[in-house]
Structures are given as C-alpha cells and as structure tokens.
C-alpha cells in the first residue's frame, strides 16, 4: 500500500515556504528548559511536545508502549512560555509528533558535512498512514549560516544549501535527505523543529505559504567547499580506521534526533 506522502516534496525532498514576517519575543526560546541532547554538533533541545509530556527528547519507539513519531503530548510548562512557537507548530492542523527548539553552537562547513545524518522518523509507522516529515523554522537571524541537504552523504554534486535568516521556513523529508547546518556565527542558532504527518492538512499548509521545491543554493567559496569535502572524507576514514583497530565496523544508523 505504501505511505501517504506530499507531492510537493517528491522531486527534491524539501520545500521552502514564505518567510515568517512577525516579531517573536526571544524569551520564547531563551527562557524555557533545555536538555543536553546531541544531534549534528554541539546542541541542546527544549521540547514542547514529547512522547508522554515530559521534558525529554527520546524517540517515541524507546518508550512503553513503543510507537511512531506521532501524537506528541504537549508540555504545559514549556508551551506556556512559548505560545507563538506552539501556535506555529499547530497551525497546519497535521498530526504532531516531537516538537522542540534546537540550540546549535557555531561550527564549520566541514563539521556540518561530517555531521550529515538522516532521521528515523517513521519507525513503527503503519503502512497506509502519513509519512512523517519535519518542519524547520529558523528563529535567530543567522545570515551567514545555511542548511545543507544531500541525497548522498558524500556526494557534493547533489548538495543544496538553504539560507537561514530569521523567519526562514522549510519542510524536509529528513528520512530521505542527509542534512545538517553550517552555523558560521558567534552566538547559538535557535530553530523550531516539528515532526508532522503528511496528508491533506500539510499539503494545504504548503500551498498556503507558497512552498517551492527548488531555491538558489547559498553561495560558498569553492575553496571552503573543497576543503570541507576533503575534511569530511578524512574524518570518515579516521573513524573507520579507529573502529577497525578495535575489531568493529561502522554502522551508519539513522538519528533519533
């Protein structure tokens, strides 16, 4: 039977929506509680919805009973401090799984390439239901930072880079695409991440905000691109060698983040 998926994401695996143009009080992402949860770099997360309404970020399948990344339970102590962000996550009317704010410390393009990963959004997701994708709403004005997307982890010819000013909004099939952020700044980057179930509600939301499946890639000097690609290859090889020395083999697992 397969899964219900959004046609808008079929070609490239992502859509970029109209930029959000309303002011939000930074207290909504600065004054809530974070947990130390690592994903694609030096990160913390502040959950707004979790498996059982607790301030934690574990995959829903790691709870009892285990389930897929849907039907998240909103955390009142967090949502009361972030009402606008909660409203934005609920606006599409699609089923919400995990919803949280990421805090990412500055990194480099090379770090980003090494941290590229795919998400494990659809573990235990029943056949015939909506495919889980993720919305990314950039909260801080990260003018020199960019989202990196690849179909293949190590193939730069398939790379798309999406700019991340304040208000940037994109939806990504993060189980299909390798992804991470290059955050060239001096302060942390903050972004709202929401797991949504694909279906007519999400399709209507994408249409409402003029989702496009191709954008001009963020420009980066070729020297930085080449050096980053070389460093990614070096780090991957070094990790493989270290594991081999211990009689182990690298297994590339999907991230629970």
One Martini backbone bead per residue (centre of mass of N, CA, C, O) as a GRO file, in nm:
protein
  257
    1UNK     BB    1   0.057   0.062  -0.021
    2UNK     BB    2   0.200   0.261   0.153
    3UNK     BB    3   0.241   0.607   0.178
    4UNK     BB    4   0.155   0.921   0.270
    5UNK     BB    5   0.247   1.188   0.051
    6UNK     BB    6   0.400   1.477  -0.060
    7UNK     BB    7   0.425   1.608  -0.371
    8UNK     BB    8   0.613   1.858  -0.303
    9UNK     BB    9   0.861   1.643  -0.208
   10UNK     BB   10   0.934   1.448  -0.444
   11UNK     BB   11   1.172   1.578  -0.606
   12UNK     BB   12   1.374   1.695  -0.344
   13UNK     BB   13   1.261   1.670  -0.024
   14UNK     BB   14   1.169   1.982  -0.035
   15UNK     BB   15   1.044   2.296   0.116
   16UNK     BB   16   0.995   2.646   0.069
   17UNK     BB   17   0.868   2.900   0.248
   18UNK     BB   18   0.754   3.161   0.349
   19UNK     BB   19   0.850   3.416   0.526
   20UNK     BB   20   0.852   3.504   0.844
   21UNK     BB   21   0.707   3.844   0.961
   22UNK     BB   22   0.708   3.812   1.273
   23UNK     BB   23   0.739   3.897   1.590
   24UNK     BB   24   0.947   3.742   1.847
   25UNK     BB   25   1.008   3.666   2.159
   26UNK     BB   26   1.307   3.535   2.272
   27UNK     BB   27   1.191   3.406   2.536
   28UNK     BB   28   1.063   3.152   2.395
   29UNK     BB   29   1.381   3.025   2.366
   30UNK     BB   30   1.538   3.122   2.643
   31UNK     BB   31   1.320   3.046   2.902
   32UNK     BB   32   1.341   2.751   2.858
   33UNK     BB   33   1.385   2.409   2.883
   34UNK     BB   34   1.681   2.222   2.862
   35UNK     BB   35   1.850   1.951   2.700
   36UNK     BB   36   2.112   1.720   2.664
   37UNK     BB   37   2.114   1.691   2.306
   38UNK     BB   38   2.262   1.522   2.039
   39UNK     BB   39   2.285   1.690   1.702
   40UNK     BB   40   2.492   1.793   1.479
   41UNK     BB   41   2.657   1.870   1.741
   42UNK     BB   42   2.638   2.139   1.961
   43UNK     BB   43   2.357   2.054   2.159
   44UNK     BB   44   2.021   2.156   2.241
   45UNK     BB   45   1.688   2.088   2.388
   46UNK     BB   46   1.338   2.213   2.371
   47UNK     BB   47   1.057   2.072   2.460
   48UNK     BB   48   0.699   2.078   2.369
   49UNK     BB   49   0.686   1.776   2.256
   50UNK     BB   50   0.622   1.441   2.366
   51UNK     BB   51   0.543   1.126   2.445
   52UNK     BB   52   0.449   1.219   2.778
   53UNK     BB   53   0.507   1.527   2.865
   54UNK     BB   54   0.814   1.537   2.889
   55UNK     BB   55   1.148   1.656   2.950
   56UNK     BB   56   1.226   1.505   2.652
   57UNK     BB   57   1.392   1.335   2.339
   58UNK     BB   58   1.296   1.064   2.283
   59UNK     BB   59   1.205   0.816   2.112
   60UNK     BB   60   0.895   0.671   2.093
   61UNK     BB   61   1.014   0.365   2.066
   62UNK     BB   62   1.153   0.388   2.372
   63UNK     BB   63   0.879   0.340   2.479
   64UNK     BB   64   0.592   0.252   2.689
   65UNK     BB   65   0.467   0.208   2.435
   66UNK     BB   66   0.569   0.173   2.128
   67UNK     BB   67   0.609   0.440   1.874
   68UNK     BB   68   0.559   0.670   1.662
   69UNK     BB   69   0.604   1.012   1.537
   70UNK     BB   70   0.319   1.064   1.709
   71UNK     BB   71   0.121   1.208   1.930
   72UNK     BB   72   0.210   1.441   2.092
   73UNK     BB   73   0.280   1.579   2.415
   74UNK     BB   74   0.215   1.855   2.570
   75UNK     BB   75   0.408   2.101   2.756
   76UNK     BB   76   0.295   2.330   2.961
   77UNK     BB   77   0.559   2.462   3.080
   78UNK     BB   78   0.651   2.536   2.781
   79UNK     BB   79   0.408   2.656   2.616
   80UNK     BB   80   0.362   2.903   2.807
   81UNK     BB   81   0.652   3.028   2.705
   82UNK     BB   82   0.563   2.934   2.381
   83UNK     BB   83   0.296   3.029   2.211
   84UNK     BB   84   0.387   3.093   1.918
   85UNK     BB   85   0.533   2.826   1.858
   86UNK     BB   86   0.294   2.645   1.908
   87UNK     BB   87   0.110   2.771   1.694
   88UNK     BB   88   0.295   2.701   1.451
   89UNK     BB   89   0.284   2.389   1.489
   90UNK     BB   90  -0.047   2.380   1.469
   91UNK     BB   91  -0.149   2.522   1.206
   92UNK     BB   92  -0.177   2.284   0.990
   93UNK     BB   93  -0.332   2.026   1.144
   94UNK     BB   94  -0.127   1.822   1.185
   95UNK     BB   95   0.026   1.572   1.306
   96UNK     BB   96   0.214   1.565   1.611
   97UNK     BB   97   0.506   1.496   1.750
   98UNK     BB   98   0.777   1.616   1.774
   99UNK     BB   99   0.864   1.924   1.963
  100UNK     BB  100   1.140   2.159   1.917
  101UNK     BB  101   1.427   2.331   2.029
  102UNK     BB  102   1.727   2.434   1.887
  103UNK     BB  103   2.071   2.447   2.002
  104UNK     BB  104   2.343   2.586   1.811
  105UNK     BB  105   2.664   2.586   1.781
  106UNK     BB  106   2.924   2.684   1.635
  107UNK     BB  107   3.050   2.604   1.302
  108UNK     BB  108   3.141   2.421   1.017
  109UNK     BB  109   3.131   2.288   0.713
  110UNK     BB  110   3.289   2.035   0.791
  111UNK     BB  111   3.114   1.960   1.030
  112UNK     BB  112   2.853   1.933   0.874
  113UNK     BB  113   2.937   1.700   0.688
  114UNK     BB  114   2.998   1.498   0.920
  115UNK     BB  115   2.688   1.544   1.045
  116UNK     BB  116   2.541   1.405   0.847
  117UNK     BB  117   2.188   1.298   0.843
  118UNK     BB  118   1.930   1.071   0.920
  119UNK     BB  119   1.604   1.018   1.005
  120UNK     BB  120   1.381   0.820   1.235
  121UNK     BB  121   1.055   0.883   1.179
  122UNK     BB  122   0.910   0.574   1.076
  123UNK     BB  123   0.909   0.403   1.309
  124UNK     BB  124   0.620   0.209   1.325
  125UNK     BB  125   0.480   0.304   1.075
  126UNK     BB  126   0.197   0.252   0.929
  127UNK     BB  127   0.074   0.135   0.666
  128UNK     BB  128  -0.116   0.395   0.502
  129UNK     BB  129   0.009   0.634   0.627
  130UNK     BB  130   0.169   0.910   0.723
  131UNK     BB  131   0.450   1.066   0.650
  132UNK     BB  132   0.727   1.176   0.828
  133UNK     BB  133   0.813   1.511   0.877
  134UNK     BB  134   1.000   1.833   0.879
  135UNK     BB  135   1.002   2.137   1.048
  136UNK     BB  136   1.185   2.454   0.984
  137UNK     BB  137   1.224   2.739   1.211
  138UNK     BB  138   1.391   3.019   1.205
  139UNK     BB  139   1.478   3.247   1.475
  140UNK     BB  140   1.747   3.343   1.400
  141UNK     BB  141   1.986   3.571   1.242
  142UNK     BB  142   2.161   3.363   1.008
  143UNK     BB  143   2.323   3.496   0.746
  144UNK     BB  144   2.590   3.272   0.740
  145UNK     BB  145   2.389   3.040   0.735
  146UNK     BB  146   2.320   2.677   0.649
  147UNK     BB  147   2.144   2.436   0.487
  148UNK     BB  148   2.224   2.090   0.432
  149UNK     BB  149   2.157   1.892   0.133
  150UNK     BB  150   2.149   1.527   0.067
  151UNK     BB  151   2.123   1.223  -0.094
  152UNK     BB  152   2.438   1.197  -0.051
  153UNK     BB  153   2.670   1.219   0.186
  154UNK     BB  154   2.947   1.228  -0.031
  155UNK     BB  155   2.790   1.413  -0.259
  156UNK     BB  156   2.832   1.737  -0.382
  157UNK     BB  157   2.645   1.736  -0.645
  158UNK     BB  158   2.373   1.708  -0.434
  159UNK     BB  159   2.385   1.997  -0.316
  160UNK     BB  160   2.196   2.195  -0.082
  161UNK     BB  161   2.169   2.549   0.009
  162UNK     BB  162   2.002   2.713   0.287
  163UNK     BB  163   1.908   2.989   0.405
  164UNK     BB  164   1.912   3.151   0.767
  165UNK     BB  165   1.714   3.356   0.836
  166UNK     BB  166   1.487   3.509   0.986
  167UNK     BB  167   1.197   3.308   0.903
  168UNK     BB  168   1.284   3.057   0.795
  169UNK     BB  169   1.104   2.799   0.592
  170UNK     BB  170   1.102   2.436   0.618
  171UNK     BB  171   1.045   2.117   0.453
  172UNK     BB  172   1.160   1.779   0.541
  173UNK     BB  173   1.280   1.469   0.429
  174UNK     BB  174   1.486   1.330   0.676
  175UNK     BB  175   1.490   1.024   0.572
  176UNK     BB  176   1.609   1.094   0.286
  177UNK     BB  177   1.788   1.331   0.380
  178UNK     BB  178   2.079   1.469   0.421
  179UNK     BB  179   2.154   1.666   0.726
  180UNK     BB  180   2.265   2.006   0.810
  181UNK     BB  181   2.442   2.276   0.985
  182UNK     BB  182   2.602   2.578   0.899
  183UNK     BB  183   2.740   2.781   1.174
  184UNK     BB  184   2.844   3.111   1.113
  185UNK     BB  185   2.922   3.222   1.434
  186UNK     BB  186   2.894   3.348   1.789
  187UNK     BB  187   2.607   3.239   1.827
  188UNK     BB  188   2.344   3.077   1.876
  189UNK     BB  189   2.117   2.865   1.722
  190UNK     BB  190   1.758   2.888   1.652
  191UNK     BB  191   1.504   2.620   1.618
  192UNK     BB  192   1.206   2.495   1.497
  193UNK     BB  193   1.098   2.151   1.544
  194UNK     BB  194   0.862   1.949   1.344
  195UNK     BB  195   0.659   1.671   1.350
  196UNK     BB  196   0.484   1.564   1.053
  197UNK     BB  197   0.200   1.453   0.896
  198UNK     BB  198   0.116   1.348   0.608
  199UNK     BB  199  -0.132   1.534   0.413
  200UNK     BB  200  -0.384   1.752   0.349
  201UNK     BB  201  -0.298   1.958   0.563
  202UNK     BB  202  -0.002   1.995   0.472
  203UNK     BB  203  -0.061   2.065   0.179
  204UNK     BB  204  -0.221   2.326   0.242
  205UNK     BB  205   0.011   2.470   0.386
  206UNK     BB  206   0.210   2.476   0.152
  207UNK     BB  207   0.024   2.636  -0.036
  208UNK     BB  208  -0.029   2.887   0.140
  209UNK     BB  209   0.315   2.927   0.153
  210UNK     BB  210   0.450   2.876  -0.126
  211UNK     BB  211   0.588   2.614  -0.194
  212UNK     BB  212   0.926   2.525  -0.286
  213UNK     BB  213   1.158   2.280  -0.447
  214UNK     BB  214   1.343   2.533  -0.545
  215UNK     BB  215   1.658   2.695  -0.479
  216UNK     BB  216   1.898   2.898  -0.432
  217UNK     BB  217   2.209   2.846  -0.352
  218UNK     BB  218   2.423   2.901  -0.118
  219UNK     BB  219   2.708   3.085  -0.124
  220UNK     BB  220   3.035   2.925  -0.160
  221UNK     BB  221   3.346   2.888  -0.154
  222UNK     BB  222   3.535   2.656  -0.315
  223UNK     BB  223   3.750   2.616  -0.097
  224UNK     BB  224   3.551   2.535   0.127
  225UNK     BB  225   3.423   2.297  -0.015
  226UNK     BB  226   3.681   2.130  -0.062
  227UNK     BB  227   3.779   2.121   0.233
  228UNK     BB  228   3.524   1.989   0.351
  229UNK     BB  229   3.531   1.730   0.183
  230UNK     BB  230   3.811   1.636   0.277
  231UNK     BB  231   3.741   1.629   0.582
  232UNK     BB  232   3.518   1.427   0.571
  233UNK     BB  233   3.689   1.194   0.457
  234UNK     BB  234   3.895   1.189   0.687
  235UNK     BB  235   3.699   1.133   0.926
  236UNK     BB  236   3.574   0.875   0.819
  237UNK     BB  237   3.842   0.718   0.795
  238UNK     BB  238   3.932   0.747   1.091
  239UNK     BB  239   3.692   0.602   1.214
  240UNK     BB  240   3.720   0.335   1.063
  241UNK     BB  241   4.007   0.273   1.173
  242UNK     BB  242   3.935   0.272   1.475
  243UNK     BB  243   3.729   0.042   1.457
  244UNK     BB  244   3.914  -0.173   1.327
  245UNK     BB  245   4.116  -0.182   1.569
  246UNK     BB  246   3.854  -0.303   1.745
  247UNK     BB  247   3.679  -0.495   1.551
  248UNK     BB  248   3.501  -0.285   1.395
  249UNK     BB  249   3.202  -0.151   1.233
  250UNK     BB  250   3.048   0.079   1.064
  251UNK     BB  251   2.721   0.209   1.150
  252UNK     BB  252   2.468   0.372   0.975
  253UNK     BB  253   2.249   0.543   1.160
  254UNK     BB  254   1.970   0.670   1.243
  255UNK     BB  255   1.845   0.942   1.382
  256UNK     BB  256   1.658   1.055   1.675
  257UNK     BB  257   1.644   1.372   1.621
   0.00000   0.00000   0.00000
